[in-house]
Amino acid sequence: MLPRRTCYIGDIKPEMDGLNIVIYGWVHSVRDIGRVKFVVLRDKTGRIQVTARKNSIDEEKFKHISNLSRESIVWVKGIVRRSGIAKAGVEIILEDYGVISEAKPLPIEIWSPDINTQFAKRIEYRYLDLRRPEVQALFKIRAKTQSLIRRFLEGRGFIEINTPKIVLMGAESGADVFEVNYFGRQAYLSQSPQLYKQMLMSSGIEKVYEIAAYWRAEKSHTSRHLTEFWMLDVETSFIDGIEDVLKLLEDMMVYVISELKDEEYRSLEVLNVKLDIPKTPFPRVTIREAYKILAENGKVLQYGDDLDTEAEEKLGEIFKKNYNSEFLFVLEFPWGKSPFYSMRKEDEPEWVIGFDLLYKGLEIASGKQREHRYEKLLQNVVEKKLKIDTLKWYLESFKYGMPPHGGFGFGIDRFIKQMLNLEDIREAVLFPRDPERIHP
C-alpha cells in the first residue's frame, strides 16, 4: 500500500525546513558519487533534488538507487532541508522510497536539449511527448483559452449549446463531408453547427455558443489545415448590424489574451512567448480595398476571388507594419462565394455583409450577418440552386418570428498556432487528424 502523498513538488518551500513529507514523481535523473546519491524527481508542478546518504536509509535500497531507470515513478519519504546549492533553494533528505512503476527505455528522446525526433514519431508517443515542459505548457494554455472563452461569453449572457454531430447535410451544401452509415441511411459528420444555432435564434434564447470538434474531408496538406478541427461557434440576436458582431469578437480577443498573460504567465515563459494585448478597434478593410492594397504590393487577385494564403500573409505584414496591429478585419465578400444564409447588401446584392478576422496573417474567424427574412432567404436558396425540401426543417424556423442575427466561427486550433508562433497547426492538437493520420 502506498504512503499517502502529503504535497506536490511545487508546494515545497524553504520555510518548510525540517518537515516530513511524502511525494510522488517521475525519476528525471540519477547521480551517484559514492556515499551520496542524488535523484531529481519531477511531477506536474516542477522538479526537486532528493539527496540520499548511505547511512540514512536501508542499505539495499541505497544501492538500488543507482539502478533506477529514468522516467520510472517512485514515492519518496523524507525531510525538507534548505539548500544553498539546489536551484529551488530546498531539497529532500531521503528516508525511504519505493518504485510504483518501473519504466523501460523510452522509444523517443524527450529530454535532450537538441531533440530532433520527428513530429510524426512524437505524436505516436504523445503521452511521452507531454512530459516535456514546453508541450505541457502549450496544452495548459489551450485549456485555459477555452475556459476564458466560456468565462467571457457567459459573462455576456451567452449559454452553451450542444448540437448534433451526425447530420443529413452539410452547412455548406454538402461539400467536403465525411459520409456515415447511419443504420443504413446516408448521413454525414458535421462541418458546422451553423443551421442549428440559427434555428435557436427563433427560440428567444438570443445568445448561444458551442465549442466542439467538426470535420472536413479536404485532402489538404498544409500547416494550417486539419480534417478534424475544434471550433468556437457564436450566434447572437437583435444585432443592429455587423459591427455588433465585430465588437463582440474584438472584446473577446482582448479579454482572452489579457487574462492569459496573467493566469498562464509561467507557461508562456516556458514557451518564451510574449503576448501583446491588442488595441481596439482592430483595423478594418473591405475585400475590394484589400484587392487594391495587395495589387500595389505585388499580389494580384481576380475581382471577386477569396483571399488565398499568400494574400492573407501579405495583408498581415502590411497592417502590422502600418498600423502595428496583429489583427485585421476583412469585410464584405462576394455573393457568388458565400453560403445561402448570408445577408446581402441592399444596394449591392453581389456582396454580402460578412467578415474574416486575420491574426498574424492567418484567418482565425469568419462571420456574417444572416438573412433572417423568410422570403429573401427562400430567394437565396433558389438562386444557389439548392433543394428547398432538403432544407425544410431549417427554413420552417424562419416562419414564426426570427430576429435579426449574426455570428461567427472561430478556429481554436488556428488561434493557438498563431498566438504561440507554432510552425504547424498539428502542434496545437493533442492527437491531430489529417488525410494520412487516423491514429493514435
C-alpha positions in Angstrom: 0.0 0.0 0.0 1.4 3.4 -1.0 2.0 6.0 1.7 -0.3 9.0 1.3 1.1 11.9 -0.7 1.3 15.0 1.5 2.1 17.6 -1.1 3.2 18.3 -4.7 6.8 19.3 -5.5 5.7 22.8 -6.4 4.3 23.2 -2.8 7.7 22.7 -1.2 9.2 25.9 0.1 12.4 26.7 2.2 10.2 27.7 5.2 9.1 24.0 5.4 12.6 23.2 6.6 12.5 20.1 8.9 9.1 19.0 7.8 8.5 15.3 7.0 6.7 14.9 3.6 5.7 12.2 1.1 5.7 13.0 -2.6 5.2 11.0 -5.8 7.0 11.7 -9.1 9.0 10.6 -12.1 12.7 9.9 -11.9 14.2 12.7 -14.0 17.9 11.9 -13.4 20.2 10.0 -11.0 23.7 10.9 -10.0 25.9 8.6 -7.9 29.1 9.9 -6.2 29.6 7.0 -3.8 28.3 7.6 -0.3 25.8 10.2 -1.5 23.3 9.8 -4.4 21.1 12.4 -5.9 17.8 11.9 -7.6 16.0 14.7 -9.4 12.3 13.9 -9.1 9.6 15.5 -11.3 5.8 15.9 -11.1 3.4 18.2 -12.9 4.3 21.1 -10.7 8.1 21.0 -11.0 11.3 19.3 -10.0 13.2 18.8 -6.8 16.5 17.3 -5.7 16.3 14.2 -3.4 19.6 13.5 -1.5 20.3 10.0 -0.2 23.1 9.3 2.2 24.5 5.8 2.7 23.6 5.6 6.4 20.2 7.3 6.3 18.2 4.5 4.6 18.2 0.7 4.1 21.5 -0.5 2.6 19.8 -2.5 -0.3 17.5 0.4 -1.1 20.5 2.8 -1.2 22.4 0.5 -3.6 19.3 0.2 -5.9 19.0 4.0 -6.4 21.8 3.8 -9.0 19.7 1.3 -10.9 16.5 3.4 -11.1 15.6 3.9 -14.7 14.8 7.3 -15.9 11.0 8.1 -16.1 10.2 5.4 -13.5 7.6 6.5 -11.0 8.5 6.4 -7.3 7.2 7.6 -3.9 9.7 9.4 -1.7 9.5 10.0 2.0 12.0 12.5 3.5 12.7 15.7 5.4 12.7 19.1 3.8 16.0 21.0 4.1 17.0 24.4 3.0 19.8 24.3 0.4 22.2 26.9 -0.9 23.1 24.6 -3.8 19.8 23.3 -5.1 18.1 25.6 -7.7 14.8 25.7 -5.7 16.7 26.6 -2.5 15.4 23.5 -1.0 16.0 19.7 -1.1 14.6 16.5 0.4 16.8 14.3 2.6 15.7 10.8 1.7 14.4 8.5 4.5 12.6 5.9 2.4 11.3 5.3 -1.1 9.5 2.7 -3.3 9.1 2.1 -7.0 5.5 2.4 -8.1 6.1 1.8 -11.8 9.4 0.9 -13.5 10.0 2.5 -16.9 11.5 0.7 -19.8 13.9 2.5 -22.2 11.9 5.3 -24.0 11.1 4.9 -27.7 11.7 8.6 -28.3 14.1 11.2 -26.9 12.3 13.8 -24.7 15.0 15.4 -22.6 17.9 16.1 -25.0 18.3 19.9 -25.4 18.8 19.3 -29.2 15.9 17.0 -29.6 15.3 16.1 -33.2 12.6 13.4 -33.0 10.3 13.8 -36.0 6.8 15.2 -35.2 5.1 12.1 -36.5 7.0 10.0 -34.0 6.3 12.4 -31.2 2.5 12.2 -31.9 2.7 8.4 -31.9 4.0 8.7 -28.3 2.2 11.9 -27.4 1.8 10.7 -23.8 5.6 10.7 -23.5 6.0 13.9 -25.5 3.7 15.6 -23.0 6.3 15.0 -20.2 8.3 17.9 -21.8 7.5 21.2 -20.0 7.1 23.1 -23.2 4.5 20.7 -24.6 2.6 20.6 -21.3 2.7 24.4 -21.2 1.2 24.6 -24.7 -1.8 22.5 -23.7 -2.2 24.3 -20.4 -2.6 27.5 -22.5 -5.0 25.8 -24.8 -7.2 24.6 -22.0 -7.1 28.0 -20.3 -8.0 29.6 -23.6 -11.2 27.6 -23.9 -12.0 28.3 -20.2 -11.6 32.0 -20.7 -13.7 32.0 -23.8 -16.5 30.4 -21.8 -16.0 32.8 -19.0 -16.2 35.8 -21.3 -19.3 34.7 -23.3 -21.2 33.6 -20.2 -20.4 37.0 -18.7 -22.1 38.5 -21.7 -25.2 36.4 -21.3 -24.5 33.6 -23.7 -25.4 30.0 -22.9 -23.5 26.9 -24.2 -25.3 24.5 -26.5 -24.6 21.1 -27.9 -25.8 20.5 -31.5 -25.9 17.2 -33.5 -22.6 15.9 -35.0 -24.3 13.4 -37.3 -26.4 15.3 -39.8 -28.3 14.7 -43.1 -26.5 17.6 -45.0 -23.5 19.9 -44.6 -23.9 23.5 -43.6 -22.1 24.4 -46.9 -24.2 22.5 -49.4 -22.8 19.0 -48.6 -19.3 19.7 -49.9 -16.2 18.0 -48.4 -18.2 16.0 -45.8 -17.4 12.6 -44.3 -20.1 10.0 -45.0 -21.5 7.9 -42.2 -23.6 4.7 -42.4 -26.4 5.7 -40.1 -28.4 2.4 -39.7 -28.5 2.0 -43.5 -29.2 5.7 -44.2 -26.7 8.1 -45.7 -25.6 10.7 -43.2 -22.5 12.9 -42.6 -20.2 14.1 -39.8 -21.0 17.8 -39.1 -18.9 20.6 -40.6 -20.5 23.3 -38.5 -23.5 23.9 -36.2 -24.4 26.9 -38.4 -28.0 25.9 -39.3 -28.8 24.7 -35.8 -27.5 27.8 -34.0 -29.5 30.0 -36.4 -32.7 28.0 -35.7 -32.2 28.7 -32.0 -32.3 32.4 -32.6 -36.1 31.8 -33.2 -36.4 30.4 -29.7 -35.9 33.6 -27.8 -32.7 32.4 -26.2 -30.9 35.1 -28.1 -27.3 34.3 -27.4 -25.6 30.9 -27.8 -22.2 29.4 -28.2 -20.6 26.0 -28.7 -17.1 24.6 -28.5 -16.8 21.3 -30.4 -15.0 19.2 -33.0 -16.0 19.3 -36.6 -14.9 17.5 -39.7 -14.0 18.5 -43.3 -13.0 15.9 -45.9 -10.4 18.1 -47.6 -7.1 16.4 -48.7 -5.1 19.5 -47.7 -1.5 19.0 -46.8 -0.7 22.4 -45.3 0.5 23.8 -42.0 -3.0 25.3 -41.3 -5.5 22.5 -42.2 -6.9 19.5 -40.4 -9.6 17.1 -41.2 -10.8 17.2 -37.6 -10.7 20.6 -36.0 -12.0 22.4 -33.0 -14.2 25.5 -33.3 -16.0 28.0 -31.2 -19.3 29.0 -32.8 -21.3 32.0 -31.6 -24.7 33.4 -32.6 -26.5 36.4 -31.2 -29.9 38.0 -31.9 -31.2 41.6 -32.3 -28.0 42.9 -33.7 -28.0 46.4 -35.1 -25.6 45.4 -37.8 -22.4 43.5 -38.4 -20.5 46.0 -36.2 -22.1 44.4 -33.1 -20.6 41.1 -34.0 -17.2 42.6 -34.7 -17.2 44.4 -31.4 -18.0 41.2 -29.6 -15.2 39.3 -31.2 -12.7 42.2 -30.6 -13.6 42.3 -26.9 -13.2 38.5 -26.6 -9.7 38.6 -28.1 -8.7 41.4 -25.7 -10.1 39.6 -22.7 -8.6 36.2 -23.6 -5.1 37.5 -24.4 -5.1 39.8 -21.3 -6.2 37.0 -18.9 -3.7 34.5 -20.5 -0.9 36.9 -19.8 -1.9 37.0 -16.1 -3.1 33.4 -15.5 -0.7 31.4 -17.6 2.5 33.6 -17.4 4.6 30.6 -16.3 3.5 28.6 -19.3 4.2 31.5 -21.6 7.7 31.9 -20.0 8.4 28.2 -20.7 7.5 28.7 -24.4 9.3 32.0 -24.5 6.2 33.7 -25.8 5.4 37.4 -25.1 1.8 38.3 -25.7 0.8 41.8 -26.8 -2.7 42.9 -25.6 -4.4 44.1 -28.8 -5.7 47.6 -29.2 -9.2 48.2 -30.4 -10.8 48.8 -32.7 -9.0 46.4 -35.0 -8.2 47.8 -38.4 -10.9 47.2 -41.0 -10.7 46.9 -44.7 -13.2 45.7 -47.3 -12.1 42.9 -49.6 -12.4 45.3 -52.5 -9.9 47.7 -50.8 -7.8 44.7 -50.0 -7.6 43.8 -53.7 -6.1 47.3 -54.4 -3.7 47.2 -51.4 -2.4 43.7 -52.5 -2.0 44.7 -56.1 0.1 47.7 -55.0 2.3 45.3 -53.1 2.7 42.8 -55.9 -0.1 40.3 -55.2 -2.9 40.4 -57.8 -6.2 38.7 -57.2 -9.1 38.5 -59.6 -12.0 40.7 -58.6 -14.5 38.5 -56.7 -11.9 36.0 -55.5 -11.4 34.9 -51.9 -8.1 35.7 -50.2 -5.6 32.9 -50.6 -2.8 32.0 -48.1 -0.3 34.4 -49.7 -2.8 37.3 -49.7 -3.6 36.8 -46.0 0.0 36.7 -45.1 0.8 39.8 -47.1 -2.1 41.7 -45.6 -1.0 40.7 -42.1 2.5 42.0 -42.8 1.2 45.3 -44.3 -1.2 46.1 -41.4 1.4 45.1 -38.8 3.9 47.5 -40.3 1.5 50.4 -41.0 -0.9 50.0 -38.0 1.1 48.0 -35.5 -1.8 45.5 -35.3 -1.6 41.7 -35.4 -5.4 41.6 -36.1 -7.3 42.7 -39.2 -10.9 42.5 -40.2 -11.5 42.0 -43.9 -15.2 43.0 -44.6 -17.7 42.1 -47.3 -17.4 39.0 -49.5 -18.7 38.1 -53.0 -22.2 36.6 -53.0 -21.0 34.0 -55.5 -18.6 32.6 -53.0 -20.8 32.9 -49.9 -23.3 30.5 -48.3 -27.0 30.9 -48.9 -27.8 32.1 -45.4 -25.7 35.3 -45.8 -27.4 38.7 -45.8 -26.7 40.6 -49.0 -26.1 44.4 -49.1 -29.3 46.1 -50.2 -27.6 48.5 -52.6 -25.0 46.0 -53.8 -26.6 42.5 -53.7 -23.5 41.0 -55.3 -21.7 41.5 -51.9 -22.7 40.0 -48.5 -22.4 41.5 -45.1 -19.6 39.5 -43.5 -16.0 39.4 -42.4 -12.9 37.4 -41.8 -10.6 38.0 -38.9 -6.9 37.7 -39.7 -4.4 37.2 -36.9 -0.7 37.4 -37.8 -1.7 36.9 -41.4 -4.0 33.8 -41.0 -7.8 33.7 -41.0 -8.9 32.6 -37.5 -12.5 33.6 -37.6 -15.3 34.1 -40.2 -18.7 35.6 -39.6 -21.7 37.2 -41.2 -25.0 38.9 -40.6 -27.6 36.2 -41.5 -30.6 36.7 -43.7 -33.5 36.5 -41.2 -36.3 37.4 -43.6 -38.1 34.3 -44.8 -38.9 35.4 -48.3 -35.4 36.7 -49.0 -33.9 33.5 -47.6 -36.0 31.4 -49.9 -34.8 33.6 -52.8 -31.2 32.9 -51.8 -31.9 29.2 -51.7 -33.4 29.2 -55.2 -30.6 31.4 -56.6 -28.0 29.0 -55.1 -29.9 26.1 -56.8 -30.4 24.2 -53.5 -33.3 21.9 -52.8 -35.9 23.6 -50.6 -37.3 20.2 -49.5 -33.8 19.3 -48.1 -33.7 22.5 -46.1 -37.4 22.5 -45.0 -36.5 21.6 -41.4 -34.3 24.7 -41.2 -36.4 27.1 -43.2 -39.5 26.4 -41.1 -37.9 28.2 -38.1 -37.9 31.4 -40.1 -41.7 31.5 -40.5 -42.6 32.2 -36.9 -40.7 35.3 -35.9 -36.9 35.4 -36.5 -34.9 38.3 -35.1 -32.0 39.9 -37.0 -29.0 37.9 -36.0 -25.3 37.2 -36.8 -22.4 35.3 -35.5 -19.0 33.7 -36.3 -17.0 30.6 -36.3 -13.6 30.8 -34.5 -10.8 28.3 -35.1 -9.4 27.4 -31.7 -6.5 25.3 -33.3 -5.6 28.2 -35.6 -5.7 30.8 -32.8 -3.4 28.7 -30.6 -1.0 28.2 -33.6 -0.7 31.9 -34.3 -0.7 33.1 -30.7 2.2 30.7 -29.7 4.0 31.1 -33.1 3.8 27.4 -33.9 5.1 26.3 -37.3 2.3 23.7 -37.9 -1.3 23.6 -36.6 -0.8 19.9 -35.7 1.4 21.1 -32.8 -1.7 22.7 -31.3 -3.7 19.5 -31.2 -3.2 16.6 -28.8 -4.0 13.9 -31.4 -4.3 15.6 -34.8 -6.2 14.2 -37.8 -5.1 14.8 -41.3 -5.5 12.9 -44.6 -2.9 10.4 -43.6 -3.2 10.2 -39.8 -6.0 8.4 -38.0 -4.2 7.1 -35.0 -3.4 7.2 -32.2 
